[in-house]
Structures are given as structure tokens and as C-alpha cells.
């Protein structure tokens, strides 16, 4: 997964949280769709997480030697360390 950039306004406002993005991976490993299933509490962070997923590619899912479409849920945590 591509690491999402921390939105500059979110940094300034010290917005932090974890967004969980559900994605659908096609037979080639391309991300077919993505949507936030649990919000970080901030739209900017949710959008950054979703955009990162859409910019990513995955390894195709193989079951018994056959490539299959698959879903996954990926958490993205935005936060600050002291």
C-alpha cells in the first residue's frame, strides 16, 4: 500500500485518528474500488487514506492455483509522536 501523505491542514490542526478502508482487488492485483468503512473522525484524513489505496496495487489473490477477486480492510493511522 502507498503510504498516504499527512494532509497539511490536518497537521496544522493536529487532527489524528485511524481510517479503515475496504478495498476490492481484481484478478490482476489492481484496486477496483475503495471506500472508508470506519472514519478517522476527519474527512481530510479519510480522503488521504482512500486516495492512497486507489494509488496502490496488490498481489493477486490465488486460491487452489486460480486467481480470484478479493476484498481487504486496511487501517491507516495518522498521529503525532511526542
Biopython code that builds the backbone (N, CA, C, O; Angstrom):
import numpy as np
from Bio.PDB.StructureBuilder import StructureBuilder

atoms = [
    (1, "UNK", "N", (0.833, -1.185, 0.000)),
    (1, "UNK", "CA", (0.000, 0.000, 0.000)),
    (1, "UNK", "C", (0.876, 1.245, 0.000)),
    (1, "UNK", "O", (1.903, 1.317, 0.674)),
    (2, "UNK", "N", (0.433, 2.211, -0.773)),
    (2, "UNK", "CA", (1.086, 3.509, -0.775)),
    (2, "UNK", "C", (0.806, 4.182, 0.563)),
    (2, "UNK", "O", (-0.326, 4.157, 1.048)),
    (3, "UNK", "N", (1.829, 4.781, 1.158)),
    (3, "UNK", "CA", (1.637, 5.489, 2.424)),
    (3, "UNK", "C", (1.007, 6.850, 2.116)),
    (3, "UNK", "O", (1.534, 7.610, 1.304)),
    (4, "UNK", "N", (-0.111, 7.155, 2.760)),
    (4, "UNK", "CA", (-0.766, 8.435, 2.462)),
    (4, "UNK", "C", (0.008, 9.605, 3.063)),
    (4, "UNK", "O", (0.521, 9.505, 4.177)),
    (5, "UNK", "N", (0.091, 10.700, 2.338)),
    (5, "UNK", "CA", (0.700, 11.894, 2.931)),
    (5, "UNK", "C", (-0.248, 12.461, 3.990)),
    (5, "UNK", "O", (-1.469, 12.370, 3.863)),
    (6, "UNK", "N", (0.336, 13.043, 5.030)),
    (6, "UNK", "CA", (-0.476, 13.679, 6.072)),
    (6, "UNK", "C", (-0.968, 15.000, 5.487)),
    (6, "UNK", "O", (-0.147, 15.843, 5.123)),
    (7, "UNK", "N", (-2.261, 15.205, 5.385)),
    (7, "UNK", "CA", (-2.753, 16.461, 4.822)),
    (7, "UNK", "C", (-2.225, 17.658, 5.633)),
    (7, "UNK", "O", (-2.335, 17.668, 6.859)),
    (8, "UNK", "N", (-1.658, 18.658, 4.960)),
    (8, "UNK", "CA", (-1.066, 19.793, 5.668)),
    (8, "UNK", "C", (-2.024, 20.476, 6.659)),
    (8, "UNK", "O", (-1.621, 20.819, 7.770)),
    (9, "UNK", "N", (-3.283, 20.672, 6.261)),
    (9, "UNK", "CA", (-4.232, 21.321, 7.174)),
    (9, "UNK", "C", (-4.493, 20.443, 8.395)),
    (9, "UNK", "O", (-4.649, 20.952, 9.505)),
    (10, "UNK", "N", (-4.542, 19.131, 8.194)),
    (10, "UNK", "CA", (-4.733, 18.213, 9.320)),
    (10, "UNK", "C", (-3.555, 18.278, 10.283)),
    (10, "UNK", "O", (-3.736, 18.194, 11.498)),
    (11, "UNK", "N", (-2.337, 18.427, 9.737)),
    (11, "UNK", "CA", (-1.161, 18.592, 10.596)),
    (11, "UNK", "C", (-1.274, 19.864, 11.423)),
    (11, "UNK", "O", (-1.058, 19.857, 12.635)),
    (12, "UNK", "N", (-1.616, 20.953, 10.746)),
    (12, "UNK", "CA", (-1.728, 22.238, 11.459)),
    (12, "UNK", "C", (-2.760, 22.179, 12.569)),
    (12, "UNK", "O", (-2.562, 22.739, 13.647)),
    (13, "UNK", "N", (-3.861, 21.495, 12.297)),
    (13, "UNK", "CA", (-4.943, 21.404, 13.284)),
    (13, "UNK", "C", (-4.744, 20.229, 14.252)),
    (13, "UNK", "O", (-5.567, 20.007, 15.140)),
    (14, "UNK", "N", (-3.656, 19.484, 14.075)),
    (14, "UNK", "CA", (-3.330, 18.304, 14.882)),
    (14, "UNK", "C", (-4.463, 17.278, 14.901)),
    (14, "UNK", "O", (-4.784, 16.700, 15.939)),
    (15, "UNK", "N", (-5.058, 17.069, 13.728)),
    (15, "UNK", "CA", (-6.073, 16.029, 13.587)),
    (15, "UNK", "C", (-5.374, 14.674, 13.539)),
    (15, "UNK", "O", (-4.379, 14.508, 12.833)),
    (16, "UNK", "N", (-5.891, 13.718, 14.280)),
    (16, "UNK", "CA", (-5.297, 12.382, 14.322)),
    (16, "UNK", "C", (-6.414, 11.347, 14.412)),
    (16, "UNK", "O", (-7.508, 11.635, 14.899)),
    (17, "UNK", "N", (-6.121, 10.143, 13.937)),
    (17, "UNK", "CA", (-7.095, 9.068, 14.012)),
    (17, "UNK", "C", (-6.744, 7.955, 13.047)),
    (17, "UNK", "O", (-5.767, 8.041, 12.303)),
    (18, "UNK", "N", (-7.556, 6.907, 13.068)),
    (18, "UNK", "CA", (-7.354, 5.760, 12.184)),
    (18, "UNK", "C", (-8.569, 5.599, 11.282)),
    (18, "UNK", "O", (-9.705, 5.501, 11.746)),
    (19, "UNK", "N", (-8.298, 5.575, 9.984)),
    (19, "UNK", "CA", (-9.343, 5.312, 8.991)),
    (19, "UNK", "C", (-9.150, 3.877, 8.503)),
    (19, "UNK", "O", (-8.022, 3.447, 8.258)),
    (20, "UNK", "N", (-10.247, 3.140, 8.364)),
    (20, "UNK", "CA", (-10.175, 1.797, 7.795)),
    (20, "UNK", "C", (-10.844, 1.832, 6.428)),
    (20, "UNK", "O", (-12.002, 2.225, 6.286)),
    (21, "UNK", "N", (-10.075, 1.408, 5.424)),
    (21, "UNK", "CA", (-10.543, 1.445, 4.037)),
    (21, "UNK", "C", (-10.762, 0.017, 3.543)),
    (21, "UNK", "O", (-9.862, -0.819, 3.616)),
    (22, "UNK", "N", (-11.959, -0.250, 3.045)),
    (22, "UNK", "CA", (-12.301, -1.540, 2.433)),
    (22, "UNK", "C", (-11.979, -1.431, 0.950)),
    (22, "UNK", "O", (-12.367, -0.464, 0.294)),
    (23, "UNK", "N", (-11.269, -2.428, 0.420)),
    (23, "UNK", "CA", (-10.914, -2.371, -0.991)),
    (23, "UNK", "C", (-11.264, -3.671, -1.691)),
    (23, "UNK", "O", (-11.337, -4.735, -1.076)),
    (24, "UNK", "N", (-11.478, -3.555, -2.991)),
    (24, "UNK", "CA", (-11.731, -4.701, -3.851)),
    (24, "UNK", "C", (-10.562, -4.800, -4.819)),
    (24, "UNK", "O", (-10.254, -3.855, -5.546)),
    (25, "UNK", "N", (-9.914, -5.970, -4.814)),
    (25, "UNK", "CA", (-8.743, -6.208, -5.655)),
    (25, "UNK", "C", (-9.161, -7.123, -6.807)),
    (25, "UNK", "O", (-9.756, -8.178, -6.583)),
    (26, "UNK", "N", (-8.847, -6.712, -8.045)),
    (26, "UNK", "CA", (-9.234, -7.544, -9.179)),
    (26, "UNK", "C", (-8.198, -8.652, -9.420)),
    (26, "UNK", "O", (-7.235, -8.793, -8.666)),
    (27, "UNK", "N", (-8.412, -9.415, -10.460)),
    (27, "UNK", "CA", (-7.570, -10.570, -10.751)),
    (27, "UNK", "C", (-6.134, -10.202, -11.123)),
    (27, "UNK", "O", (-5.244, -11.051, -11.067)),
    (28, "UNK", "N", (-5.904, -8.949, -11.498)),
    (28, "UNK", "CA", (-4.555, -8.507, -11.859)),
    (28, "UNK", "C", (-3.819, -7.873, -10.677)),
    (28, "UNK", "O", (-2.629, -7.574, -10.774)),
    (29, "UNK", "N", (-4.524, -7.669, -9.564)),
    (29, "UNK", "CA", (-3.929, -7.016, -8.403)),
    (29, "UNK", "C", (-4.210, -5.521, -8.364)),
    (29, "UNK", "O", (-3.717, -4.811, -7.487)),
    (30, "UNK", "N", (-5.004, -5.047, -9.315)),
    (30, "UNK", "CA", (-5.371, -3.631, -9.335)),
    (30, "UNK", "C", (-6.498, -3.380, -8.333)),
    (30, "UNK", "O", (-7.348, -4.244, -8.114)),
    (31, "UNK", "N", (-6.499, -2.213, -7.737)),
    (31, "UNK", "CA", (-7.565, -1.833, -6.817)),
    (31, "UNK", "C", (-8.753, -1.381, -7.657)),
    (31, "UNK", "O", (-8.684, -0.380, -8.369)),
    (32, "UNK", "N", (-9.823, -2.122, -7.562)),
    (32, "UNK", "CA", (-11.023, -1.833, -8.355)),
    (32, "UNK", "C", (-11.889, -0.767, -7.687)),
    (32, "UNK", "O", (-12.453, 0.095, -8.361)),
    (33, "UNK", "N", (-11.989, -0.829, -6.367)),
    (33, "UNK", "CA", (-12.771, 0.167, -5.636)),
    (33, "UNK", "C", (-12.261, 0.246, -4.204)),
    (33, "UNK", "O", (-11.626, -0.680, -3.699)),
    (34, "UNK", "N", (-12.553, 1.369, -3.565)),
    (34, "UNK", "CA", (-12.154, 1.563, -2.169)),
    (34, "UNK", "C", (-13.127, 2.526, -1.515)),
    (34, "UNK", "O", (-13.544, 3.515, -2.118)),
    (35, "UNK", "N", (-13.485, 2.223, -0.272)),
    (35, "UNK", "CA", (-14.319, 3.156, 0.476)),
    (35, "UNK", "C", (-14.014, 3.028, 1.972)),
    (35, "UNK", "O", (-13.636, 1.962, 2.459)),
    (36, "UNK", "N", (-14.186, 4.119, 2.669)),
    (36, "UNK", "CA", (-13.907, 4.168, 4.099)),
    (36, "UNK", "C", (-15.046, 3.471, 4.842)),
    (36, "UNK", "O", (-16.210, 3.851, 4.710)),
    (37, "UNK", "N", (-14.697, 2.447, 5.624)),
    (37, "UNK", "CA", (-15.716, 1.733, 6.405)),
    (37, "UNK", "C", (-15.712, 2.175, 7.862)),
    (37, "UNK", "O", (-16.692, 1.973, 8.579)),
    (38, "UNK", "N", (-14.607, 2.779, 8.299)),
    (38, "UNK", "CA", (-14.576, 3.397, 9.626)),
    (38, "UNK", "C", (-13.769, 4.677, 9.530)),
    (38, "UNK", "O", (-12.598, 4.660, 9.153)),
    (39, "UNK", "N", (-14.396, 5.769, 9.871)),
    (39, "UNK", "CA", (-13.784, 7.084, 9.742)),
    (39, "UNK", "C", (-12.772, 7.348, 10.847)),
    (39, "UNK", "O", (-12.888, 6.844, 11.964)),
    (40, "UNK", "N", (-11.790, 8.142, 10.503)),
    (40, "UNK", "CA", (-10.819, 8.621, 11.481)),
    (40, "UNK", "C", (-11.442, 9.713, 12.343)),
    (40, "UNK", "O", (-10.917, 10.079, 13.395)),
    (41, "UNK", "N", (-12.565, 10.216, 11.871)),
    (41, "UNK", "CA", (-13.199, 11.356, 12.526)),
    (41, "UNK", "C", (-12.945, 12.653, 11.779)),
    (41, "UNK", "O", (-13.479, 13.705, 12.130)),
    (42, "UNK", "N", (-12.110, 12.561, 10.732)),
    (42, "UNK", "CA", (-11.755, 13.756, 9.957)),
    (42, "UNK", "C", (-11.807, 13.431, 8.466)),
    (42, "UNK", "O", (-11.158, 12.491, 8.007)),
    (43, "UNK", "N", (-12.555, 14.185, 7.739)),
    (43, "UNK", "CA", (-12.736, 13.932, 6.299)),
    (43, "UNK", "C", (-11.416, 13.972, 5.536)),
    (43, "UNK", "O", (-11.178, 13.145, 4.656)),
    (44, "UNK", "N", (-10.550, 14.943, 5.877)),
    (44, "UNK", "CA", (-9.270, 15.053, 5.161)),
    (44, "UNK", "C", (-8.432, 13.781, 5.322)),
    (44, "UNK", "O", (-7.830, 13.305, 4.359)),
    (45, "UNK", "N", (-8.395, 13.237, 6.530)),
    (45, "UNK", "CA", (-7.617, 12.018, 6.771)),
    (45, "UNK", "C", (-8.237, 10.829, 6.053)),
    (45, "UNK", "O", (-7.526, 10.012, 5.469)),
    (46, "UNK", "N", (-9.559, 10.733, 6.095)),
    (46, "UNK", "CA", (-10.263, 9.646, 5.396)),
    (46, "UNK", "C", (-9.985, 9.705, 3.896)),
    (46, "UNK", "O", (-9.711, 8.682, 3.269)),
    (47, "UNK", "N", (-10.057, 10.901, 3.329)),
    (47, "UNK", "CA", (-9.808, 11.062, 1.894)),
    (47, "UNK", "C", (-8.365, 10.692, 1.536)),
    (47, "UNK", "O", (-8.124, 10.063, 0.505)),
    (48, "UNK", "N", (-7.408, 11.080, 2.384)),
    (48, "UNK", "CA", (-5.998, 10.746, 2.124)),
    (48, "UNK", "C", (-5.793, 9.234, 2.150)),
    (48, "UNK", "O", (-5.061, 8.694, 1.321)),
    (49, "UNK", "N", (-6.436, 8.547, 3.099)),
    (49, "UNK", "CA", (-6.312, 7.095, 3.192)),
    (49, "UNK", "C", (-6.912, 6.421, 1.957)),
    (49, "UNK", "O", (-6.307, 5.522, 1.373)),
    (50, "UNK", "N", (-8.103, 6.864, 1.568)),
    (50, "UNK", "CA", (-8.763, 6.281, 0.387)),
    (50, "UNK", "C", (-7.938, 6.532, -0.876)),
    (50, "UNK", "O", (-7.772, 5.627, -1.695)),
    (51, "UNK", "N", (-7.425, 7.739, -1.038)),
    (51, "UNK", "CA", (-6.611, 8.069, -2.211)),
    (51, "UNK", "C", (-5.346, 7.211, -2.261)),
    (51, "UNK", "O", (-4.918, 6.800, -3.339)),
    (52, "UNK", "N", (-4.745, 6.939, -1.095)),
    (52, "UNK", "CA", (-3.546, 6.101, -1.049)),
    (52, "UNK", "C", (-3.869, 4.683, -1.515)),
    (52, "UNK", "O", (-3.095, 4.080, -2.258)),
    (53, "UNK", "N", (-5.002, 4.156, -1.084)),
    (53, "UNK", "CA", (-5.407, 2.819, -1.518)),
    (53, "UNK", "C", (-5.607, 2.794, -3.030)),
    (53, "UNK", "O", (-5.143, 1.872, -3.701)),
    (54, "UNK", "N", (-6.283, 3.787, -3.561)),
    (54, "UNK", "CA", (-6.542, 3.823, -5.004)),
    (54, "UNK", "C", (-5.266, 3.977, -5.823)),
    (54, "UNK", "O", (-5.247, 3.621, -7.002)),
    (55, "UNK", "N", (-4.198, 4.503, -5.220)),
    (55, "UNK", "CA", (-2.918, 4.662, -5.912)),
    (55, "UNK", "C", (-2.045, 3.407, -5.779)),
    (55, "UNK", "O", (-0.943, 3.364, -6.325)),
    (56, "UNK", "N", (-2.519, 2.403, -5.069)),
    (56, "UNK", "CA", (-1.740, 1.195, -4.787)),
    (56, "UNK", "C", (-2.089, 0.053, -5.743)),
    (56, "UNK", "O", (-3.080, 0.102, -6.471)),
    (57, "UNK", "N", (-1.250, -0.963, -5.715)),
    (57, "UNK", "CA", (-1.554, -2.226, -6.371)),
    (57, "UNK", "C", (-1.254, -3.337, -5.366)),
    (57, "UNK", "O", (-0.511, -3.132, -4.407)),
    (58, "UNK", "N", (-1.821, -4.479, -5.586)),
    (58, "UNK", "CA", (-1.654, -5.608, -4.670)),
    (58, "UNK", "C", (-1.247, -6.852, -5.454)),
    (58, "UNK", "O", (-1.332, -6.894, -6.681)),
    (59, "UNK", "N", (-0.814, -7.839, -4.725)),
    (59, "UNK", "CA", (-0.563, -9.143, -5.314)),
    (59, "UNK", "C", (-1.920, -9.821, -5.515)),
    (59, "UNK", "O", (-2.739, -9.829, -4.596)),
    (60, "UNK", "N", (-2.169, -10.381, -6.678)),
    (60, "UNK", "CA", (-3.449, -11.073, -6.889)),
    (60, "UNK", "C", (-3.654, -12.190, -5.870)),
    (60, "UNK", "O", (-2.695, -12.826, -5.433)),
    (61, "UNK", "N", (-4.891, -12.419, -5.504)),
    (61, "UNK", "CA", (-5.257, -13.467, -4.557)),
    (61, "UNK", "C", (-5.410, -14.782, -5.321)),
    (61, "UNK", "O", (-6.157, -14.859, -6.297)),
    (62, "UNK", "N", (-4.699, -15.812, -4.869)),
    (62, "UNK", "CA", (-4.730, -17.100, -5.562)),
    (62, "UNK", "C", (-5.290, -18.161, -4.616)),
    (62, "UNK", "O", (-4.815, -18.323, -3.492)),
    (63, "UNK", "N", (-6.302, -18.877, -5.091)),
    (63, "UNK", "CA", (-6.906, -19.976, -4.339)),
    (63, "UNK", "C", (-6.837, -21.222, -5.213)),
    (63, "UNK", "O", (-7.390, -21.249, -6.312)),
    (64, "UNK", "N", (-6.158, -22.248, -4.722)),
    (64, "UNK", "CA", (-6.011, -23.507, -5.474)),
    (64, "UNK", "C", (-5.515, -23.274, -6.899)),
    (64, "UNK", "O", (-6.001, -23.892, -7.846)),
    (65, "UNK", "N", (-4.551, -22.385, -7.034)),
    (65, "UNK", "CA", (-3.956, -22.116, -8.332)),
    (65, "UNK", "C", (-4.766, -21.214, -9.247)),
    (65, "UNK", "O", (-4.362, -20.964, -10.383)),
    (66, "UNK", "N", (-5.906, -20.722, -8.769)),
    (66, "UNK", "CA", (-6.760, -19.854, -9.576)),
    (66, "UNK", "C", (-6.768, -18.444, -8.987)),
    (66, "UNK", "O", (-6.962, -18.260, -7.785)),
    (67, "UNK", "N", (-6.556, -17.463, -9.845)),
    (67, "UNK", "CA", (-6.580, -16.070, -9.405)),
    (67, "UNK", "C", (-8.031, -15.654, -9.171)),
    (67, "UNK", "O", (-8.895, -15.890, -10.016)),
    (68, "UNK", "N", (-8.292, -15.036, -8.028)),
    (68, "UNK", "CA", (-9.647, -14.624, -7.643)),
    (68, "UNK", "C", (-9.665, -13.151, -7.267)),
    (68, "UNK", "O", (-8.655, -12.588, -6.844)),
    (69, "UNK", "N", (-10.826, -12.541, -7.429)),
    (69, "UNK", "CA", (-11.038, -11.200, -6.873)),
    (69, "UNK", "C", (-11.073, -11.344, -5.360)),
    (69, "UNK", "O", (-11.461, -12.391, -4.840)),
    (70, "UNK", "N", (-10.669, -10.296, -4.654)),
    (70, "UNK", "CA", (-10.630, -10.380, -3.194)),
    (70, "UNK", "C", (-10.934, -9.021, -2.579)),
    (70, "UNK", "O", (-10.813, -7.980, -3.225)),
    (71, "UNK", "N", (-11.329, -9.061, -1.321)),
    (71, "UNK", "CA", (-11.527, -7.827, -0.569)),
    (71, "UNK", "C", (-10.573, -7.828, 0.620)),
    (71, "UNK", "O", (-10.113, -8.876, 1.073)),
    (72, "UNK", "N", (-10.293, -6.637, 1.105)),
    (72, "UNK", "CA", (-9.444, -6.483, 2.284)),
    (72, "UNK", "C", (-9.823, -5.183, 2.969)),
    (72, "UNK", "O", (-10.347, -4.263, 2.341)),
    (73, "UNK", "N", (-9.553, -5.121, 4.249)),
    (73, "UNK", "CA", (-9.743, -3.890, 5.015)),
    (73, "UNK", "C", (-8.369, -3.471, 5.524)),
    (73, "UNK", "O", (-7.665, -4.253, 6.163)),
    (74, "UNK", "N", (-7.997, -2.225, 5.231)),
    (74, "UNK", "CA", (-6.676, -1.743, 5.574)),
    (74, "UNK", "C", (-6.791, -0.528, 6.492)),
    (74, "UNK", "O", (-7.460, 0.444, 6.144)),
    (75, "UNK", "N", (-6.140, -0.571, 7.672)),
    (75, "UNK", "CA", (-6.164, 0.587, 8.555)),
    (75, "UNK", "C", (-5.018, 1.557, 8.212)),
    (75, "UNK", "O", (-3.913, 1.136, 7.871)),
    (76, "UNK", "N", (-5.302, 2.834, 8.309)),
    (76, "UNK", "CA", (-4.298, 3.882, 8.146)),
    (76, "UNK", "C", (-4.388, 4.771, 9.371)),
    (76, "UNK", "O", (-5.430, 5.369, 9.639)),
    (77, "UNK", "N", (-3.295, 4.856, 10.112)),
    (77, "UNK", "CA", (-3.280, 5.658, 11.329)),
    (77, "UNK", "C", (-2.481, 6.925, 11.096)),
    (77, "UNK", "O", (-1.335, 6.891, 10.647)),
    (78, "UNK", "N", (-3.107, 8.026, 11.409)),
    (78, "UNK", "CA", (-2.471, 9.339, 11.340)),
    (78, "UNK", "C", (-2.319, 9.823, 12.778)),
    (78, "UNK", "O", (-3.300, 9.873, 13.520)),
    (79, "UNK", "N", (-1.115, 10.175, 13.175)),
    (79, "UNK", "CA", (-0.929, 10.623, 14.547)),
    (79, "UNK", "C", (0.380, 11.353, 14.718)),
    (79, "UNK", "O", (1.170, 11.486, 13.784)),
    (80, "UNK", "N", (0.590, 11.820, 15.920)),
    (80, "UNK", "CA", (1.778, 12.582, 16.257)),
    (80, "UNK", "C", (2.516, 11.862, 17.372)),
    (80, "UNK", "O", (1.893, 11.269, 18.253)),
    (81, "UNK", "N", (3.840, 11.911, 17.335)),
    (81, "UNK", "CA", (4.631, 11.356, 18.426)),
    (81, "UNK", "C", (5.252, 12.500, 19.196)),
    (81, "UNK", "O", (5.598, 13.535, 18.628)),
    (82, "UNK", "N", (5.387, 12.306, 20.472)),
    (82, "UNK", "CA", (5.970, 13.368, 21.321)),
    (82, "UNK", "C", (7.442, 13.188, 21.460)),
    (82, "UNK", "O", (8.100, 13.981, 22.134)),
]
sb = StructureBuilder()
sb.init_structure("model")
sb.init_model(0)
sb.init_chain("A")
sb.init_seg("    ")
for serial, (resi, resn, name, xyz) in enumerate(atoms, 1):
    if name == "N":
        sb.init_residue(resn, " ", resi, " ")
    sb.init_atom(name, np.array(xyz, "f"), 0.0, 1.0, " ", f" {name:<3s}", serial, name[0])
structure = sb.get_structure()
